[in-house]
Amino acid sequence: MAERILVVNPNSTRSCTDGIAEALAGFAAPGLPRFEVTQLDDGPPAVITWRDWFSVAEPLCRLVERESAAAYVIACVSDPGVDAVRTVTRAPVFGPLRSAIAAALARADRFGIIAFAEPSIQRQRRALAAMGVEGRVAGHIPMNLAMEVLTDPVAPRAALCDTARRLVAAGAEAVVLGCAGMAGHRAAVEAACGVPVIEPCQAAAALALQAVIAGRPALAAAAE
């Protein structure tokens, strides 16, 4: 099966891209589309400000126009450029934030979000409002750590686990990791807080797989 799902990290931090690839390694199986993870080498080190968020839209569009795939995941938990990319491809395009929220609500009535940084909370709140689920949020706490610290396998873990426990104490029945740089910490955070912890790139990957597999009969019929 030659299908691929292209996962694009819109920042230029290699450790973040590597963490995303590792988080998606378990999705490989015979007969399934393969995941390919790449990054914008000229993107910002992290998508923090609104300027960062808007700046990656056009480079993402150009990359998707060059790189054909059965589906795309824009691997940043602010969903930058998703709407723009959808205008340049007929393939499905998924953003991790909305995918993770849907996954959390499939498992819990209320959820909390561990945000990357204070500026990202406003963007995430807009998505929550657009989905009509802001009333289901038990808490929204930023880490305010550099991306290189966040992707370290040891340095941020205690703080992430403590933040997850705070969200559970506030009523969260599931926790969303609000940055792709947190991907390598999912299992440890879940063990520490005792509720499901959603890694957004995995959530988006699952929806991308579903879309591609569901589309196979239609593609086969169209080819006849």
C-alpha positions in Angstrom: 0.0 0.0 0.0 1.7 3.2 -1.3 -0.5 5.7 0.6 1.2 8.0 3.0 0.0 10.5 5.6 2.3 13.5 5.8 2.7 14.9 9.3 4.2 18.4 9.2 5.7 20.1 12.3 5.5 23.8 11.5 8.4 24.7 13.8 12.0 24.1 13.1 13.0 22.4 16.3 14.3 18.9 15.4 13.8 17.4 18.9 10.1 18.3 18.6 9.9 16.6 15.2 11.7 13.5 16.5 9.3 13.3 19.4 6.3 13.5 17.1 7.7 10.7 14.9 8.3 8.5 18.0 4.8 9.1 19.2 3.4 7.9 15.9 5.7 4.9 15.5 3.0 2.6 17.0 0.6 3.5 14.2 2.7 1.5 11.6 1.1 -1.8 10.6 0.8 -3.9 7.4 -2.0 -2.6 5.2 -2.2 0.8 6.8 -1.0 4.1 5.2 2.6 5.0 6.3 3.2 8.1 8.3 6.0 10.4 7.2 7.0 13.2 9.6 8.7 16.3 8.4 9.2 19.9 9.6 9.4 23.5 8.3 13.1 24.1 8.5 12.5 27.8 8.0 9.7 27.9 10.5 9.9 29.5 14.0 11.6 27.5 16.8 8.1 27.2 18.3 4.7 28.6 17.5 4.1 30.9 20.4 2.8 34.3 19.2 0.0 35.1 16.8 2.8 36.3 14.4 4.3 32.8 14.5 0.9 31.3 14.0 0.2 33.3 10.9 3.7 33.1 9.5 3.6 29.3 8.9 0.4 29.3 6.8 1.9 30.1 3.4 5.0 27.8 3.9 2.7 25.0 4.8 0.6 25.6 1.7 3.6 25.5 -0.5 4.9 22.3 1.1 1.5 20.6 0.6 1.4 21.7 -3.0 4.8 20.0 -3.5 4.2 16.9 -1.5 1.3 14.7 -2.5 -0.3 12.6 0.3 -3.5 10.8 1.2 -4.0 13.0 4.2 -2.1 15.7 6.2 -1.6 16.5 9.8 -0.4 19.9 10.8 1.5 18.9 14.0 1.1 21.9 16.3 -1.5 22.1 19.0 -2.8 25.6 17.9 -3.8 24.2 14.5 -1.9 26.9 12.5 -2.5 27.0 8.8 -5.1 24.2 8.7 -7.8 26.2 7.0 -5.3 27.7 4.5 -3.9 24.2 3.6 -7.4 22.9 3.0 -7.7 25.4 0.1 -4.7 23.9 -1.8 -5.5 20.1 -1.5 -8.5 17.9 -1.8 -6.9 15.5 0.7 -8.2 15.7 4.3 -6.2 18.0 6.6 -6.2 17.6 10.4 -5.2 19.8 13.3 -4.1 18.2 16.5 -6.0 20.6 18.8 -9.5 19.9 17.5 -8.6 16.2 17.2 -7.5 16.0 20.8 -10.5 17.8 22.1 -12.7 15.4 20.2 -10.7 12.5 21.7 -10.9 13.9 25.2 -14.7 14.3 25.0 -15.1 10.8 23.7 -13.6 9.6 27.1 -14.7 12.3 29.6 -17.2 14.9 30.4 -14.6 17.5 31.5 -11.0 17.8 30.5 -8.0 20.0 31.2 -5.3 21.3 28.9 -1.6 21.7 29.6 -0.7 24.6 27.3 2.7 25.3 25.9 2.9 29.0 26.9 0.5 31.8 28.0 0.1 33.3 24.5 -1.1 29.9 23.1 -4.1 29.8 25.5 -6.0 32.6 23.7 -5.7 30.7 20.4 -6.8 27.4 22.0 -9.7 29.1 23.7 -10.9 30.4 20.3 -10.9 26.8 19.0 -12.8 25.7 22.1 -15.4 28.4 21.6 -15.8 27.5 18.0 -16.5 23.9 18.9 -18.9 25.0 21.7 -17.1 23.1 24.4 -15.5 25.8 26.5 -17.9 24.9 29.4 -16.3 21.4 29.5 -12.8 22.7 30.3 -11.8 22.1 33.9 -8.6 24.1 33.6 -6.0 25.5 31.2 -2.5 25.8 32.6 0.6 27.0 30.6 4.0 25.5 31.1 6.0 28.6 29.8 9.1 26.4 29.0 11.4 26.7 26.0 10.8 24.1 23.4 14.2 22.5 23.9 13.4 22.1 27.6 9.9 20.7 26.9 11.3 18.0 24.5 14.0 16.9 27.0 13.1 13.4 28.2 13.7 14.4 31.9 13.8 18.1 32.5 10.0 19.0 32.3 8.5 15.7 33.4 8.0 16.5 37.1 6.4 19.9 36.2 4.1 18.2 33.6 3.0 15.5 36.0 2.3 18.1 38.7 0.3 20.3 36.3 -1.8 17.2 35.2 -2.5 16.4 38.9 -3.6 20.1 39.4 -6.0 19.8 36.5 -7.5 16.5 37.8 -7.9 18.2 41.2 -9.9 20.9 39.5 -12.2 18.3 38.0 -10.6 17.2 34.8 -11.4 13.6 33.8 -9.0 13.7 30.9 -5.9 15.8 30.2 -4.8 17.1 26.8 -1.1 17.8 26.2 -1.3 21.2 24.6 2.0 21.1 22.6 3.5 18.6 20.3 6.8 19.0 22.2 5.2 17.1 25.1 4.6 14.0 23.1 7.3 11.9 24.7 5.8 12.5 28.2 2.3 11.2 27.6 2.6 7.8 29.4 4.4 9.2 32.4 1.9 12.0 32.8 -1.0 9.6 32.6 0.6 7.3 35.2 1.1 10.3 37.5 -2.4 11.8 37.2 -4.6 8.7 36.9 -6.8 9.8 34.1 -6.5 9.4 30.3 -3.9 11.7 28.8 -4.4 12.7 25.1 -1.4 13.3 22.9 -2.8 15.5 20.1 -0.7 14.3 17.2 -1.8 10.8 17.9 -5.4 11.9 18.0 -5.0 13.6 14.6 -3.2 10.6 13.2 -6.0 8.4 14.2 -8.6 10.6 12.4 -6.3 10.7 9.4 -6.1 6.9 9.3 -9.8 6.7 9.6 -10.3 9.2 6.7 -7.9 7.4 4.4 -9.2 3.9 5.1 -12.8 5.0 4.8 -12.0 6.6 1.5 -10.6 3.5 -0.1 -13.9 1.9 -1.4 -14.8 5.2 -3.0 -11.4 5.5 -4.7 -11.7 1.9 -5.9 -15.2 2.5 -7.3 -14.1 5.7 -9.0 -11.2 3.8 -10.7 -13.6 1.2 -12.3 
